[in-house]
């Protein structure tokens, strides 16, 4: 079963987990948790960019459009309309 993260991502997460334990032991768990969560978000974003780049290299004829991240999960018609409007604005 393959991992979603690369080896360097896993090493980074391991170091951050250890850092979190050290901070927790020093009574600063919240600070460590926020730092860990922020680094995890950056690692996930880098992984997503890597996947996008691989896909685009393998399929150069597929048209691509980007829209800004939504503040909440898109799960209803209103959210889909916002995404559609953002895509329409990108084409203008």
Secondary structure, DSSP 4 states (H G I P E B T S, - for coil): ---SS-HHHHHHHHHHHHHHHHHHHTT-HHHHHHHHHHHHHHHHHHHHHHHHHHHHHH-TTS-----PPPSS---SHHHHHHHHHHHHHHH-
